[in-house]
Amino acid sequence: MGKGYLIDSNAVIDYLSGKLNPKGMNFMHEVVNSVPCISVITQIEVLGYKTNQEAYKLLTGFVDDAVVFELSEEVVEKTIRIRKDTKIKIPDAVIAATALVNELTIITRNTKDFEKIKGLKVINPYNA
């Protein structure tokens, strides 16, 4: 799939709420303007977040414009292997497995959540 990114929930929220520094916002603009990709877990997390109607509409619009990677059998199997090896939370394991299976770099503020996973590329949008 080439150079692509999988955007974690915290990066979606920080970007859409304008919390990133200017360099991070520019980086995220480029990612989002090409093809924003998220895991089904990110879809669940951002749309399940209790918010006002205006913010929910913004989040829904983002998800509608994104490529949402579903739970394929390959992602499920990779998630199980990651959980056995690292004991990270299931949502993070699914996001990591989705990125690995689809050869994507994860964009997240919580890089520490993913540091034990071999072969996974992670970037913090605050340091982009």
N, CA, C and O of each residue as an XYZ file, in Angstrom:
512
protein
N       0.818     -1.196      0.000
C       0.000      0.000      0.000
C       0.858      1.254      0.000
O       0.321      2.357     -0.102
N       2.155      1.122      0.109
C       3.020      2.296      0.057
C       3.024      3.035      1.375
O       2.659      2.476      2.409
N       3.439      4.305      1.342
C       3.507      5.096      2.564
C       2.119      5.594      2.916
O       1.547      6.433      2.219
N       1.591      5.073      3.993
C       0.270      5.472      4.442
C       0.228      5.523      5.950
O       1.144      5.070      6.635
N      -0.842      6.077      6.446
C      -0.990      6.277      7.877
C      -2.328      5.758      8.369
O      -3.326      5.790      7.650
N      -2.332      5.282      9.597
C      -3.538      4.871     10.304
C      -3.655      5.811     11.495
O      -2.774      5.844     12.353
N      -4.733      6.568     11.548
C      -4.879      7.612     12.558
C      -5.597      7.056     13.788
O      -6.713      6.545     13.688
N      -4.947      7.161     14.947
C      -5.514      6.715     16.217
C      -6.541      7.740     16.702
O      -6.542      8.893     16.270
N      -7.398      7.302     17.593
C      -8.501      8.136     18.093
C      -8.025      9.459     18.680
O      -8.603     10.506     18.389
N      -6.980      9.424     19.502
C      -6.516     10.661     20.131
C      -6.000     11.657     19.104
O      -6.145     12.865     19.292
N      -5.403     11.174     18.027
C      -4.916     12.069     16.975
C      -6.080     12.685     16.195
O      -6.014     13.848     15.798
N      -7.138     11.911     15.977
C      -8.339     12.442     15.314
C      -8.915     13.576     16.156
O      -9.185     14.663     15.644
N      -9.102     13.321     17.443
C      -9.695     14.317     18.351
C      -8.816     15.563     18.444
O      -9.313     16.684     18.339
N      -7.508     15.368     18.641
C      -6.591     16.510     18.759
C      -6.576     17.335     17.478
O      -6.542     18.565     17.529
N      -6.600     16.665     16.334
C      -6.593     17.362     15.050
C      -7.883     18.144     14.844
O      -7.848     19.337     14.541
N      -9.012     17.482     15.007
C     -10.292     18.136     14.744
C     -10.599     19.254     15.737
O     -11.341     20.183     15.420
N     -10.029     19.162     16.936
C     -10.251     20.221     17.921
C      -9.174     21.301     17.853
O      -9.209     22.259     18.626
N      -8.213     21.153     16.932
C      -7.172     22.169     16.737
C      -6.158     22.233     17.861
O      -5.549     23.282     18.075
N      -5.959     21.143     18.586
C      -5.030     21.136     19.723
C      -3.567     20.942     19.331
O      -2.673     21.212     20.133
N      -3.316     20.480     18.117
C      -1.939     20.231     17.691
C      -1.198     21.541     17.462
O      -1.812     22.570     17.179
N       0.124     21.496     17.585
C       0.924     22.660     17.258
C       0.873     22.885     15.746
O       0.435     21.994     15.018
N       1.306     24.044     15.254
C       1.197     24.326     13.811
C       1.855     23.269     12.912
O       1.302     22.910     11.873
N       3.034     22.772     13.312
C       3.702     21.748     12.510
C       2.867     20.469     12.471
O       2.728     19.849     11.417
N       2.315     20.076     13.613
C       1.463     18.894     13.685
C       0.185     19.066     12.885
O      -0.270     18.128     12.232
N      -0.401     20.265     12.931
C      -1.620     20.531     12.153
C      -1.323     20.429     10.661
O      -2.109     19.846      9.913
N      -0.205     20.985     10.223
C       0.168     20.890      8.804
C       0.370     19.442      8.375
O      -0.081     19.036      7.305
N       1.051     18.667      9.215
C       1.260     17.250      8.929
C      -0.092     16.540      8.797
O      -0.322     15.802      7.838
N      -0.976     16.768      9.759
C      -2.280     16.112      9.736
C      -3.131     16.582      8.551
O      -3.872     15.786      7.974
N      -3.033     17.859      8.185
C      -3.754     18.346      6.994
C      -3.347     17.526      5.767
O      -4.197     17.110      4.979
N      -2.043     17.300      5.616
C      -1.549     16.530      4.472
C      -2.088     15.103      4.501
O      -2.521     14.581      3.474
N      -2.064     14.479      5.662
C      -2.550     13.102      5.794
C      -4.044     13.039      5.493
O      -4.497     12.194      4.721
N      -4.792     13.928      6.102
C      -6.247     13.917      5.953
C      -6.662     14.297      4.533
O      -7.639     13.760      4.012
N      -5.932     15.212      3.907
C      -6.275     15.630      2.549
C      -5.946     14.580      1.497
O      -6.490     14.626      0.394
N      -5.061     13.628      1.821
C      -4.795     12.543      0.875
C      -5.883     11.500      1.078
O      -6.936     11.588      0.446
N      -5.663     10.536      1.922
C      -6.694      9.542      2.237
C      -6.571      9.215      3.720
O      -5.683      8.457      4.109
N      -7.453      9.777      4.562
C      -7.363      9.433      5.976
C      -7.832      7.991      6.202
O      -8.879      7.581      5.702
N      -7.048      7.241      6.954
C      -7.373      5.842      7.246
C      -7.484      5.666      8.752
O      -6.663      6.175      9.515
N      -8.520      4.932      9.167
C      -8.711      4.627     10.578
C      -9.122      3.168     10.727
O      -9.590      2.537      9.780
N      -8.940      2.658     11.915
C      -9.422      1.326     12.266
C     -10.891      1.433     12.677
O     -11.353      2.499     13.084
N     -11.610      0.335     12.568
C     -12.984      0.301     13.056
C     -13.014      0.637     14.549
O     -14.008      1.173     15.039
N     -11.942      0.330     15.271
C     -11.848      0.681     16.692
C     -11.860      2.193     16.867
O     -12.535      2.706     17.760
N     -11.128      2.906     16.034
C     -11.122      4.366     16.091
C     -12.508      4.911     15.775
O     -12.964      5.858     16.416
N     -13.179      4.322     14.796
C     -14.545      4.736     14.474
C     -15.438      4.594     15.712
O     -16.189      5.510     16.047
N     -15.355      3.461     16.378
C     -16.164      3.218     17.573
C     -15.805      4.207     18.677
O     -16.687      4.776     19.320
N     -14.515      4.408     18.890
C     -14.092      5.299     19.967
C     -14.510      6.744     19.724
O     -15.055      7.378     20.627
N     -14.269      7.280     18.531
C     -14.581      8.700     18.315
C     -16.083      8.958     18.215
O     -16.561     10.000     18.665
N     -16.827      8.025     17.635
C     -18.268      8.239     17.534
C     -18.990      7.856     18.830
O     -20.134      8.256     19.043
N     -18.332      7.091     19.687
C     -18.900      6.730     20.974
C     -18.583      7.732     22.069
O     -19.051      7.597     23.200
N     -17.797      8.724     21.736
C     -17.405      9.773     22.668
C     -18.588     10.720     22.877
O     -19.141     11.243     21.910
N     -18.976     10.940     24.126
C     -20.110     11.809     24.424
C     -19.724     13.261     24.167
O     -18.790     13.783     24.774
N     -20.446     13.900     23.269
C     -20.112     15.252     22.862
C     -21.374     15.988     22.437
O     -22.464     15.414     22.442
N     -21.232     17.238     22.075
C     -22.392     17.995     21.610
C     -22.685     17.677     20.144
O     -21.885     17.028     19.471
N     -23.814     18.130     19.667
C     -24.277     17.819     18.310
C     -23.306     18.321     17.237
O     -23.054     17.624     16.254
N     -22.772     19.510     17.419
C     -21.848     20.093     16.438
C     -20.564     19.273     16.323
O     -20.100     18.983     15.221
N     -19.997     18.903     17.468
C     -18.779     18.092     17.471
C     -19.047     16.712     16.883
O     -18.226     16.175     16.139
N     -20.207     16.138     17.221
C     -20.556     14.818     16.684
C     -20.665     14.868     15.161
O     -20.243     13.938     14.475
N     -21.227     15.945     14.641
C     -21.345     16.106     13.187
C     -19.955     16.180     12.545
O     -19.733     15.604     11.480
N     -19.032     16.879     13.182
C     -17.657     16.978     12.684
C     -16.987     15.601     12.697
O     -16.327     15.224     11.728
N     -17.151     14.859     13.778
C     -16.571     13.521     13.891
C     -17.179     12.566     12.861
O     -16.465     11.784     12.233
N     -18.487     12.635     12.696
C     -19.170     11.782     11.717
C     -18.682     12.094     10.302
O     -18.454     11.183      9.506
N     -18.524     13.374      9.993
C     -18.009     13.768      8.682
C     -16.613     13.234      8.434
O     -16.298     12.782      7.333
N     -15.772     13.288      9.468
C     -14.416     12.755      9.342
C     -14.455     11.263      9.056
O     -13.786     10.786      8.139
N     -15.232     10.527      9.832
C     -15.327      9.072      9.652
C     -15.890      8.737      8.274
O     -15.415      7.809      7.619
N     -16.884      9.476      7.838
C     -17.474      9.242      6.514
C     -16.459      9.431      5.388
O     -16.529      8.758      4.360
N     -15.516     10.350      5.591
C     -14.504     10.625      4.568
C     -13.305      9.681      4.648
O     -12.495      9.625      3.722
N     -13.192      8.947      5.741
C     -12.031      8.087      5.964
C     -12.241      6.687      5.394
O     -13.369      6.227      5.220
N     -11.130      6.032      5.112
C     -11.152      4.603      4.823
C     -11.147      3.930      6.190
O     -10.240      4.152      6.993
N     -12.155      3.111      6.452
C     -12.259      2.417      7.737
C     -11.885      0.958      7.525
O     -12.559      0.238      6.788
N     -10.808      0.524      8.174
C     -10.368     -0.860      8.076
C     -11.146     -1.703      9.071
O     -11.073     -1.485     10.280
N     -11.885     -2.658      8.553
C     -12.703     -3.551      9.369
C     -11.838     -4.654      9.983
O     -10.638     -4.732      9.718
N     -12.448     -5.492     10.792
C     -11.748     -6.612     11.422
C     -11.731     -7.816     10.484
O     -12.634     -8.652     10.511
N     -10.711     -7.889      9.668
C     -10.538     -9.052      8.804
C      -9.986    -10.203      9.645
O      -9.518     -9.998     10.765
N     -10.046    -11.400      9.098
C      -9.498    -12.564      9.808
C      -8.002    -12.376     10.062
O      -7.496    -12.754     11.119
N      -7.303    -11.797      9.100
C      -5.863    -11.558      9.263
C      -5.580    -10.571     10.402
O      -4.629    -10.757     11.161
N      -6.396     -9.531     10.520
C      -6.234     -8.567     11.607
C      -6.548     -9.230     12.949
O      -5.844     -8.999     13.932
N      -7.584    -10.039     12.994
C      -7.941    -10.745     14.230
C      -6.788    -11.653     14.670
O      -6.405    -11.643     15.840
N      -6.240    -12.431     13.749
C      -5.129    -13.333     14.086
C      -3.909    -12.557     14.560
O      -3.248    -12.963     15.516
N      -3.608    -11.450     13.900
C      -2.458    -10.623     14.282
C      -2.711     -9.993     15.655
O      -1.786     -9.881     16.460
N      -3.935     -9.587     15.927
C      -4.296     -9.016     17.228
C      -4.055    -10.035     18.337
O      -3.516     -9.691     19.389
N      -4.443    -11.256     18.113
C      -4.247    -12.314     19.103
C      -2.758    -12.512     19.376
O      -2.347    -12.643     20.528
N      -1.953    -12.533     18.316
C      -0.500    -12.692     18.497
C       0.090    -11.521     19.274
O       0.927    -11.713     20.156
N      -0.347    -10.309     18.943
C       0.149     -9.118     19.645
C      -0.221     -9.182     21.124
O       0.609     -8.890     21.986
N      -1.450     -9.558     21.418
C      -1.900     -9.650     22.815
C      -1.090    -10.677     23.587
O      -0.741    -10.446     24.745
N      -0.787    -11.810     22.961
C       0.009    -12.837     23.638
C       1.431    -12.351     23.905
O       2.021    -12.676     24.935
N       1.974    -11.576     22.976
C       3.360    -11.105     23.089
C       3.523     -9.891     23.999
O       4.547     -9.759     24.669
N       2.533     -9.005     24.034
C       2.729     -7.718     24.705
C       1.757     -7.393     25.822
O       2.058     -6.556     26.672
N       0.607     -8.030     25.841
C      -0.408     -7.784     26.872
C      -0.939     -6.349     26.856
O      -1.351     -5.841     27.898
N      -0.938     -5.691     25.702
C      -1.527     -4.360     25.622
C      -3.043     -4.474     25.533
O      -3.577     -5.557     25.292
N      -3.721     -3.372     25.724
C      -5.187     -3.353     25.685
C      -5.677     -3.797     24.311
O      -5.025     -3.563     23.293
N      -6.838     -4.441     24.307
C      -7.392     -4.966     23.057
C      -7.567     -3.883     21.990
O      -7.177     -4.119     20.846
N      -8.132     -2.704     22.297
C      -8.264     -1.702     21.233
C      -6.916     -1.321     20.604
O      -6.806     -1.185     19.386
N      -5.900     -1.153     21.449
C      -4.570     -0.813     20.920
C      -3.995     -1.965     20.104
O      -3.334     -1.738     19.091
N      -4.240     -3.195     20.536
C      -3.757     -4.355     19.788
C      -4.433     -4.437     18.420
O      -3.783     -4.769     17.429
N      -5.719     -4.141     18.359
C      -6.431     -4.157     17.073
C      -5.890     -3.063     16.153
O      -5.684     -3.299     14.963
N      -5.662     -1.886     16.692
C      -5.121     -0.788     15.883
C      -3.722     -1.152     15.380
O      -3.406     -0.932     14.211
N      -2.892     -1.703     16.252
C      -1.546     -2.114     15.849
C      -1.601     -3.196     14.780
O      -0.872     -3.129     13.790
N      -2.458     -4.188     14.972
C      -2.584     -5.270     13.990
C      -3.073     -4.733     12.655
O      -2.590     -5.155     11.604
N      -4.012     -3.820     12.681
C      -4.522     -3.207     11.447
C      -3.401     -2.496     10.710
O      -3.281     -2.614      9.490
N      -2.585     -1.763     11.442
C      -1.461     -1.059     10.826
C      -0.450     -2.038     10.237
O       0.013     -1.848      9.113
N      -0.109     -3.067     10.977
C       0.877     -4.045     10.493
C       0.372     -4.792      9.265
O       1.104     -4.940      8.286
N      -0.858     -5.258      9.306
C      -1.417     -6.021      8.181
C      -1.482     -5.171      6.916
O      -1.269     -5.672      5.812
N      -1.776     -3.885      7.083
C      -1.945     -2.997      5.924
C      -0.722     -2.130      5.635
O      -0.767     -1.230      4.796
N       0.378     -2.419      6.351
C       1.646     -1.717      6.163
C       1.493     -0.199      6.294
O       1.917      0.567      5.428
N       0.876      0.206      7.401
C       0.633      1.611      7.686
C       1.382      2.041      8.940
O       1.684      1.215      9.801
N       1.680      3.323      9.042
C       2.284      3.921     10.225
C       1.167      4.504     11.071
O       0.295      5.203     10.555
N       1.186      4.223     12.360
C       0.161      4.756     13.259
C       0.508      6.188     13.651
O       1.647      6.491     14.007
N      -0.486      7.054     13.579
C      -0.356      8.420     14.086
C      -1.091      8.447     15.416
O      -2.304      8.241     15.465
N      -0.355      8.702     16.501
C      -0.940      8.712     17.838
C      -0.128      9.573     18.782
O       1.088      9.703     18.637
N      -0.802     10.150     19.737
C      -0.128     10.880     20.803
C       0.464      9.882     21.800
O       1.450     10.187     22.471
N      -0.127      8.705     21.896
C       0.279      7.700     22.878
C       1.237      6.672     22.278
O       0.919      5.485     22.204
N       2.386      7.127     21.858
C       3.359      6.233     21.225
C       3.817      5.133     22.183
O       4.171      4.035     21.752
N       3.809      5.430     23.468
C       4.247      4.452     24.467
C       3.365      3.199     24.457
O       3.831      2.105     24.776
N       2.087      3.363     24.088
C       1.166      2.227     24.040
C       1.610      1.168     23.030
O       1.252     -0.003     23.156
N       2.384      1.579     22.039
C       2.716      0.697     20.927
C       4.194      0.322     20.837
O       4.581     -0.413     19.928
N       5.020      0.806     21.749
C       6.467      0.655     21.610
C       6.984     -0.779     21.707
O       8.091     -1.053     21.245
N       6.228     -1.691     22.284
C       6.701     -3.074     22.449
C       6.383     -3.962     21.246
O       6.724     -5.145     21.244
N       5.741     -3.410     20.241
C       5.295     -4.229     19.113
C       6.332     -4.170     17.990
O       6.587     -3.112     17.414
N       6.917     -5.320     17.696
C       7.963     -5.419     16.687
C       7.433     -5.067     15.296
O       6.352     -5.493     14.891
N       8.234     -4.273     14.584
C       7.930     -3.948     13.207
C       6.899     -2.859     13.014
O       6.603     -2.487     11.879
N       6.339     -2.334     14.104
C       5.308     -1.310     14.013
C       5.931      0.080     13.934
O       6.816      0.422     14.718
N       5.464      0.865     12.988
C       5.932      2.252     12.849
C       4.880      3.165     13.462
O       3.685      3.040     13.195
N       5.362      4.093     14.298
C       4.470      4.996     15.019
C       5.047      6.402     14.948
O       6.260      6.591     15.037
N       4.160      7.396     14.787
C       4.580      8.787     14.788
C       3.631      9.589     15.656
O       2.416      9.392     15.615
N       4.195     10.497     16.442
C       3.409     11.390     17.276
C       3.172     12.674     16.482
O       4.140     13.312     16.066
N       1.917     13.076     16.257
C       1.674     14.277     15.448
C       2.232     15.548     16.085
O       2.464     16.533     15.384
N       2.452     15.542     17.397
C       3.056     16.696     18.055
C       4.532     16.818     17.716
O       5.122     17.886     17.873
N       5.130     15.728     17.250
C       6.557     15.727     16.900
C       6.775     15.551     15.400
O       7.905     15.341     14.959
N       5.721     15.635     14.625
C       5.819     15.372     13.174
C       6.649     16.417     12.465
O       6.827     16.342     11.249
